[in-house]
Amino acid sequence: MAYATGVTLASRSIFPFCSRALLSPLRAASVLESSSSTFFTRVQAHQLFSTSRAPLFSSVKFSTSSLETAASRSNVVDILEERGLLESVTSENLRSACSDPNVAPLKVYCGFDPTAESLHLGNLLGIIVLSWFQRCGHQAVGLIGGATGRVGDPSGKSLERPELDSLTLEKNIAGIKNILVKILGGNHVIFNNYDWWKDMTMLDFLKNVGRFARVGPMMAKESVKKRLESEQGMSYTEFSYQLLQGYDFVHLLDKEGVNVQIGGSDQWGNITAGTDLIRKILQPEEAAYGLTFPLLLKNDGTKFGKSEDGAIWLSPSMLSPYKFYQYFFSVPDVDVIRFLKTLTFLSLDEIKMLEDEMRKPGYVPNTAQMKLAEEVTRFVHGEEGLKEAMKATEALRPGAETKLDWNLIERIAEDIPTCSLSIDRVSGVSIVDVSVSSGLFESKSAARRMLKQGGVYMNNERVDDDNKRVEEGDIVEGKGLVLSSGKKNKVVIRIS
């Protein structure tokens, strides 16, 4: 979905927006300088004005409890900027609205199209930004694209997305909803845009939405221009996607008081399509804002979130907490501090201490990576998921003192290669032969070389003798064993 990362709107019921007459002259000029096709101008993070100006909503009155909440909340835009999570905003007024004591908490939404049964690491930044809004006293809104998922967002895509059948969509919607509910916890709402699109006819769409859209600005969107220049071109279905997402913003502001939409930097065109429609259709007296954050990239500019096995899924049924933990534990030093700022809620002071420690001679390698893996795994999978990941990590560490039982081996077998061998090919057989039969080594000579280097382990205990034979007592509960070559190469052998 153009919904890869989220959106937020200002509540009409709790966020009375000032008309332009209430703006200070400087702010009014800033708003009015926007183009005829886009109501809100794009403001880069470094261009945002300070919050020392006169309050934008000075004449608006709220209940005492709302005022106390607003007065005490931190400015989430400042926090996002400090942590490298702010790319652009549609108006610099969003910053002041986030902490103005005269403005009620915002309602912020992020959209997620149900293209798979689970969200993935690319979606995580949207959830983290939503969570930052939550932690600063605002309400998080998750929008699942039950309707837009039937079309497919062309942003960042060179080909049209494959069409999904209804049963697959429903399964994907349920999976994504479960993830959002688990991670976001309290003070959130989840909507499905199919609820308001399913009864809208083509004539309704053309009359109520299409007549307010101008083809020129739609053609000028970056995602559209790239596709039109490609050999594949772009279908009308994909071309209309920005209007579908734009109208979602209109509906959420009008019916639910959602006034902020967030998304990755590639969603800027879709977000401004929404603010433009809001200006034309609703002509609101309340503000609607858009905010984008940078995409999740590695230091070399490539996307962060892919492994050799594919996407890094957020659902434990598609990727175990152990493998999820290991992915972050393997982050290179050059990326780890930046990811600690963007993907965790650790204080910047604590992150700075870790950064300073990394430069010292006595620094223990991977200390920062371990902290990153712990924090992100806890956020996504909860405390129990983190415990499971750390227990499996310890159990699979060569030389670990953790005693392996078969239940633990069964759990970790989901994440490492496994094979089945008959008892006569394991018990009483040399460790060299078993390691080759299991696929741990390609040849006996390779196995013997590693044995001489002290890099072969059976059930986490180092094997020093290349004449060692597997004994009956080495087979855990008579069901199998674990062989390791170094720290990373492992195999679970099941006795068939």
N, C-alpha and C positions, 0 to 999 in steps of 0.2 A: 504494500500500500504506500502511497506517498506517505503512508503511515508507517514509517520505519522507526520513528522515535517519539512521537508525541505532540500534543497540542494543549493549550490552555486558554480559557476564555474568561472574561470578567463577568461575574454574576449580575444579572439585571435586577434580581431581587435584593441581593445583599451588597452590590457594588454600584451604587448610583453614580453614573458617569456624568461629569460636567459637560455641558454644551460648550461650544467654542467660545461663547461669550464669557465663560468663567475662566478661560485660560489667560495667563499673563501675556502681554504683547509679544514677548520673545518666544514663548511656547506656541502661541497662535501662529506666529510667522513660520515656525518650524513645521507645524502641521500643514499649513496652507501651501508650503512650497512643494508638497508632493505632487506627482504628475496626475493628469486627468484619469489615467488608467489605474493608478494605485494610490489609495488613500494614505497609506503609511510608507514613509521613506525608509530605506535600509540604512541602519545605523550600525557601524562596526563597533566592537566592544571598546576600542580605545577612543572613540569619538563621543561616548556618552557623557552628558553633562554631569556635573557634581550634584549632590542632593541638597546643596545649601540654598537653593532657590526657594521662592515663596511656594507654599503648598498648592498643589494643583486643584485639590478638592476642598478648599478652605470653607466653603459654604455648606458642605454636606454634613448632615447630622446622623449619628448612629447611637445605638444603645450603649450604655456605660460598659457592659461586658465586652462588646465589640471593640470599643475604643481602647480598653485596657489590653486586649489581645494584640491589637495592631501596634500599640505603643511599645510592647515588650518584644515583638518578633524581630529577628535579624533580617537584614536585607539579603534576600536570596540571590539577586542579580550580582551583588558585590561578591558573594561567596563563589558563585559559578565563575565569575571573571578571575578571581584569585587562583582558582584551581584549574584553569585552562578549559573550562566547560562552556565558554560563551564565545560564539562566533558573531552573530548579528541579532539585532532586535528591530522591530518595525517602528518603534518610537522610543526616544530616550525617556519618555514619561513613565515607562514601565518600571524603571529603577525607583523613582520616587513613590510610585503606587505601591511597591512591595513593602515599604516600611512607613508610609504616611499614616499617622495616628488617626486621620480623618477618613481613611479608606478601609473598608472591611476586607477580610482575607480574599485572595483571588481563588478562582476555580481554574485549574490548569489541566489540559488534556494532551495525551499523546496517543497516536493511532497505531494499530498493529493489524496488518492484513493477515488472514489465516492461510498463508501459503504452505505451512507445514504444521504438524501436530504440536510442535514446540517452538518457542522463541529461541533465538540463538544469541551469540555474543554480540553481534552487531546491534541487537535490540537493547542490550543491557544499558547503554548510556542513556537511552530515553527513560528507562525505569529509574536509573540513578538520579537523573535530573528531577523527575517527578517526586522522588523520595526527598530530595533537598527542599523542594517546595513544601512538602508535608512537614518536614522538620522545622521549617520556618513559619509554621502556622497556617499554611494554605491547604486547599483540598485538591487531592490528586484524582484525576478522571482518566480511566483507561477506555479507549474506544476500539472495539474489535470490528474489523471491516467485513462483516458478513455479506454486505452488498458490494463494496469496492473490491473485495477479494475475488469476486466473479469476473472482474474486468482486468485487474492487474496494473500496478503502477509502472509506467515506463521509465521513471527516473533511474538513471544509472544502468539501464538495461539495453543491450544491443539487439535483443530479440523479444518478441511478444511472449508473455508468460503462458504456459500451457493452461488450458481450461480445466477446472476442478469440478467433479460431480458433487451433487448436493450432500451425499453421505460423507464424502471426504471433508467437505467444508464444515459440516456439523461436528465431525470428530476433531478437526483442527481448532474450531472455535472453542470447544470444551477444554481442550488441552491448554490453549493460551489463557483462557479465563482462570483455570486452576493455578497457573504460574503467577499471574498478576495478583490474585487473591492471596496467595502464600507469601509473596515477596512484599507487597505493599502494606499488608496488615490493615490497621484501622484507618479511618478518615479517608476512604476512597470510594469511588463509584465506578461501575463498569457498564458501558452501553454497547449495543450492537447496532451499527447503522442500517442493517437490513430491516430493523423495526420501522424506520420511517421511509425507506426506499421501496419496500415491497408493494405498497399500494399506490405509488406514484406512476401515472401513465406517461407515455412519451409526450402527449400533448400537454400534460401538466408540467413536465420538465421544461419543454420549450417555452411555455408561457411564463412560468414562475421563476425559471433560472436562466434559460438560454437567451432570452431577450435582453438580459442585463450584461451578457458577456460580449466582449469585442474580440474578433478574430485576430486582429493585429497583435495585441498584447499576449494572447494565447500562443501565437506563432513565435513570439520573441522569447518564450521561456527556454532556458538552456537545455532542459531535457527534451523539448520538442525539436529544437534546432539540430541537435546532434543526431536524432533519429531520422529527421528528414534528409540529412546529408548522407546517411548510410545507404547501402544497397537495398536493405530490407524495407526502408521507409517506415511509415507509421500508420496503423489502422485508425479509423474514426473512433473506434471503441477506446483505444488508448489515448487518443487526442482529447476525448471528453473526460478523461479521468480527473484532470485538475478541477473541472466543474463539480464533479461528484464530491471530491474531498472539500472543495470550497464551500459547497452547500452544507456539508456536515457541520462546518464551523457556524454557518448561519443558523442552522437548526439548534445546535447546542447552546448558542448564545440566547436565542429567542425563547427556547422552551426550558432550558436547564440553567441558564445564567452562567454558563462556562465562558470565560473571557480571555483565556490565554491558550495559544496552541504552541507546542514545542515540537522540534524535529531536528534531524541531522541537517548539515549544511546543504545537502542535496535536495532538501525539501522546501527551500526558500520559495521557489516558484509556486508550489502548491499552497503554501501558507498564505502568501500574498494574494493568491486567487481568492482565498476565503475572506481576507480583510476587505478586498475590493467589492466582493458580493455583499458583504455586511453593510458597507457604506451605501451601496445602491439600493438594496432590497429593504433593509431595516431602517436605514437613516437613523441610527441609534443616538441616544443621548448618553450612552455609556461607551467606554473604550473597549476595543478588542485588540489584543496584542499578539504578535508572533515573536518567537525566540528560537534561534537555531544554535546548535553546538557543533564543534568539529567532529568529523568522522573519526572512528577509532583506528588509528594507523600506527605502524611500527616506525622506528627511527629512519628506516630506509624508504619510507613513503608507501609501502605496501599495506594492505588491509590486515589488521590484527583480528584473529578470530577463526582462523582455519588451521587444521592440523593435517597430518598425513592421512588420517582416516576421514577427513571431511570437516563439516561445521562443528563448532563447539556449542552444543545444545544446552539449554538451561533446564530441561526436564531430566530428572534422574533415570527415567525409563529409557531415555535415548542416549544418555551419557552419564556414567556413574559419577557420584561425587568424588571418587578417587581419581578418575581420569581428569575431571574438571580441575581438581586441586593440582594435579601434576602439570597441567598445561600452564598454569600461572607460576608454578614453582620453576618452570623452565624458561621464564622470561629472561632475556639477556640483561646485563647490568646497565647497558645504555638506555633501556626503556623502563626499568623498574620504578624509578622515582616518579617519572611522569605518570605511570599507571597508578601508583599509590595516590597521587593527587586526584586523578580523574575517576578511578574505580572504587575508592574506599572513602570512608567517612572519618578517617584518622585526622587529627588536627595537623595543620601545616607545621607546627612546632615539632611534633613527634616525627613527621616525615623528614624535616630538616635534620633532626638528630640522627636518623638512619643514614641520610645522605652524607653527613659528616663522618659517621663511623666507617662508611665504605672507603673513605680516603685514608684511613689510619692503617698502619702496618699490621696491627693485630686483629683486623677485621676477619670474622669467620665467614667464608664464602656462602652465599645464598641466604644470609640472614634476612636481607630485605625482601628477597623473593618468597621466603617462608611466610613473612608477615603479609605480603600481598595475597598469597594463596589462601591463607587463613581468613583474612577479612572478606575477600570476594566469595569464597565458598560459604562462609557463614551467612552472608547477605542473601545468596541465592538459594542455598540448601538448608539453612537453619543450623542450629547448634548440633542436632543429631546427625545431619549430613556431614558436618565438619568432623565430628568424632569418628564417623565411619571412614571418612577419607584418611584421617591421620592414623587410625588403627591399621588400615590396609597399607598405608605408606610405611609404617614401622614394620609391619609383618613381612613386607617384601624387601626390606633393606638387608642386603647381605651382611651377615655377622650380627644381626639383631638378636636380642635376647628373648624376644616374643616367641612363646611356644606355639607352634602351629597346630591347630585342631582342624578337623575336616570341614566343619561349618565355615571357618574363616577361609580355608582354601577354596571352598565352593564359591564364596562371595568374590574373592579376588580373581577367580577363574573367568569371570565375565569380562575382565579387563586385560588379560594377558593370553598369549597363545596356549592352547590345550591340545592334548592328543590322548588317545586310548591305546594301551598296550596290554597284551595278555600277561598274566602273572609269570609265566615261564620265560618271558622276554625281559623281565625286570628283576625278580628275586633270584639272587645268586649270580647275576650277570654283572660284568665289569661296568664301572661308572662311565668308562670311555664308550663302550658299546651302547649303553642306555642313552647317553647324551646324543649320540649320532642317530639312533632309532627314533628319538623324540623330536628331532629336527633342531635341537639347540646348536649343534655344530654340523657342518657339511661333511667333515671327514674326521677320521680318528686322529690324524696327525694334528689337525687344528685343535681338537679336544686335548691332546697331550700337551701341546704348547701352552694352552691356557692353564692347564693343571700345574705345570712347572712354574708359571708366573703367579700362582696362588689366586687365580680368578674364578675358580669353579666352586659353587656352593650347592649343597643338598639340604633342603629344608633350612636354609639360612646358615648352615654350618660349613666352614671352609673344608674342602677335600684336598689334602696334601699328598696323598698316595695315589699314583696313577694306576696302581694295582688294586685299588679299592673296589670291592664288589657290593652291590646293594643287598642289604640283609633284610630279613623279614621285619625287624624292628625299625627299619628306616621308612617303611611304608606306613603312613599315618592312618591309624585305625583300620589298616588293611585295605584302604581305598585308593591311596595314591601318594604322590610326593611332588615337591617343587624343586626343579633344578635351575640354577642361575649361572650366567656367564657375565662376570662383571656386575655393574650396578643396574644396567638397563635390560639386558636380554634374559628373559625368563620363560619357563614353560611349566605348565601343570600337567603331570602325567596321571591319568586315571587308569586304574586297574580294571580291565574289562573282563 
